[in-house]
């Protein structure tokens, strides 16, 4: 039995990077939604947030949705690779 260590190492490296990257993207999405919720609460609570808090909430929500989109695209690509 002959093991191709270079191929095994490259598969390990790529899977590690993708796992850390997707985990990080999902965590950033959760943090963005939390920040958007806090900014919306500050705007609704009248703590002096003004329109800046609303804009901050919108940008945080859009960033979170972008991160979740990256995660969804990676999962869809994985399913495509498995099926094809």
Backbone torsions as a table, in degrees:
resi	resn	phi	psi	omega
1	UNK	NA	130.7	-177.3
2	UNK	-119.4	120.9	-178.3
3	UNK	-100.6	128.7	176.0
4	UNK	-86.1	94.2	-173.8
5	UNK	-66.6	-32.0	179.8
6	UNK	-65.9	-43.1	178.8
7	UNK	-66.9	-40.2	178.2
8	UNK	-63.7	-41.0	177.8
9	UNK	-66.1	-39.4	179.3
10	UNK	-68.8	-37.7	176.3
11	UNK	-64.5	-42.0	177.8
12	UNK	-62.4	-45.1	-179.0
13	UNK	-63.5	-45.5	-179.7
14	UNK	-66.2	-42.3	-179.5
15	UNK	-66.6	-35.3	177.0
16	UNK	-65.6	-45.7	179.2
17	UNK	-63.7	-42.3	-179.8
18	UNK	-67.2	-40.3	179.3
19	UNK	-63.5	-46.8	179.7
20	UNK	-66.6	-40.1	179.9
21	UNK	-64.4	-45.2	179.8
22	UNK	-70.5	-37.7	175.3
23	UNK	-62.9	-41.2	177.0
24	UNK	-66.1	-40.6	178.4
25	UNK	-64.4	-41.6	178.5
26	UNK	-65.3	-41.5	178.4
27	UNK	-64.1	-39.7	176.3
28	UNK	-65.2	-34.9	176.2
29	UNK	-64.7	-43.7	177.7
30	UNK	-63.6	-43.2	179.0
31	UNK	-64.3	-38.0	178.0
32	UNK	-64.5	-42.1	177.4
33	UNK	-65.8	-36.6	177.4
34	UNK	-66.0	-42.4	179.0
35	UNK	-66.1	-38.2	178.0
36	UNK	-65.5	-40.0	178.7
37	UNK	-64.9	-41.0	179.2
38	UNK	-66.8	-39.4	179.4
39	UNK	-68.2	-37.9	177.4
40	UNK	-66.2	-40.6	178.7
41	UNK	-65.6	-37.2	178.2
42	UNK	-66.7	-37.9	179.5
43	UNK	-69.5	-41.8	-179.6
44	UNK	-72.7	-29.3	-177.6
45	UNK	-79.0	-12.5	178.8
46	UNK	72.3	36.1	-179.3
47	UNK	-89.3	22.1	178.5
48	UNK	87.6	16.9	-179.3
49	UNK	-69.6	-42.9	179.5
50	UNK	65.6	-155.3	-178.3
51	UNK	-73.2	-21.7	177.7
52	UNK	-63.1	-36.4	178.4
53	UNK	-68.6	-36.9	177.8
54	UNK	-66.4	-40.4	178.2
55	UNK	-67.3	-38.9	178.2
56	UNK	-64.5	-39.9	178.4
57	UNK	-64.5	-40.9	179.8
58	UNK	-64.8	-45.0	179.8
59	UNK	-65.7	-39.0	178.4
60	UNK	-65.4	-40.6	179.6
61	UNK	-66.9	-41.2	178.3
62	UNK	-64.9	-40.9	176.7
63	UNK	-63.3	-39.6	178.8
64	UNK	-64.7	-43.2	179.3
65	UNK	-65.3	-34.7	176.7
66	UNK	-64.9	-41.9	177.8
67	UNK	-63.5	-42.8	177.7
68	UNK	-66.6	-32.4	175.5
69	UNK	-64.1	-39.2	176.7
70	UNK	-62.9	-42.7	178.6
71	UNK	-63.6	-43.6	179.8
72	UNK	-63.9	-40.8	178.7
73	UNK	-64.1	-39.1	178.9
74	UNK	-66.4	-41.2	178.0
75	UNK	-66.4	-42.0	178.5
76	UNK	-63.5	-40.2	177.2
77	UNK	-64.4	-40.3	177.3
78	UNK	-62.0	-42.3	178.1
79	UNK	-66.2	-39.2	177.8
80	UNK	-61.8	-43.1	-179.5
81	UNK	-65.4	-38.2	179.4
82	UNK	-67.3	-42.8	-175.8
83	UNK	-74.8	-38.3	-174.4
84	UNK	-73.9	NA	NA
